[in-house]
């Protein structure tokens, strides 16, 4: 059972568990070595307990941690002030905890060119680091991710459906699939929290209806959503957004950038972190709800091996219980894996219901 969400009774809440999880993050996931520089970025919305535990973990294995803490900007995926931008662009390892992250920005691109090993852990608090890193069999989750990567890589036609009315068809046409939740073995390559496989089908082949039903972030006014956001797509571009007040907020936020690339579908991401069973409003956690699929709009990172473009910002939304059909075969149905090998992994991971 997961620890309760939002219960933080004192500074010592889960302190032992947080420190153990931070060590696992630094040593076993980011593969930090003695003598390396580890830049940890946080804003005033970050959980300082997680930030400090991570720095202590890096220091304890002989690395040189540097914490950069700055005021909350309320602007995600936008270039930070110069001192922050300069620091992250010259780090061996960069761990981002800032709630309003700066991934996809010019300084992020410079960091990748420099060879920085990066991970985006925006919004990670004490509960989240314990549930999504500390408690899980991380290596087995990575192994499951490799299987899903290969499964999608070998597929061409991808159909995403759900009971809300999502019905999106696309074709991979040999496009590469990125296991974004792997270990940080490569220089200049971003890795995400374990439990995610990402790719973008050929953009012009993406057609149909996409409905976010669990969470969207940014904009900051959203997070867990109260009403579905319905999007109609043609050739990988959102042509129409309908729904209730959440859809109005989302449409206005996208439109206010006055950047047509903000309406481009940037990626598909399958979520499968065993420590996440429901939406929390923390997007890095939400996009890894076990069995979900997440979609990004806006900037498309070069490492995704898609068309690659820049946009004014980026946002992610969740389809919580998808049916995923690859070349006519069901990978999962209504959020439950049905592919026999995927089911075996679910059993090994001790997922409830398998």
JOWOHU-V593180 format. One record per helix or strand of 2 or more residues. SS is the DSSP state (hx for helix, st for strand). FROM is the first residue (numbers start at 0). TO is the last residue. If there is no record, write none. Layout:
ss: (SS | SS)
from: (FROM | FROM)
to: (TO | TO)
//
This chain:
ss: (hx | st | hx | st | hx | st | hx | st | hx | hx | st | st | st | st | hx | st | st | st | st | st | hx | hx | st | hx | st | hx | st | st | st | st | hx)
from: (14 | 36 | 47 | 63 | 81 | 92 | 105 | 116 | 125 | 137 | 156 | 166 | 189 | 195 | 202 | 206 | 214 | 222 | 228 | 236 | 244 | 259 | 263 | 282 | 292 | 301 | 308 | 322 | 328 | 335 | 339)
to: (28 | 42 | 59 | 69 | 87 | 95 | 113 | 119 | 133 | 152 | 160 | 170 | 191 | 198 | 204 | 211 | 216 | 223 | 233 | 242 | 255 | 262 | 270 | 285 | 299 | 303 | 318 | 325 | 332 | 336 | 347)
//
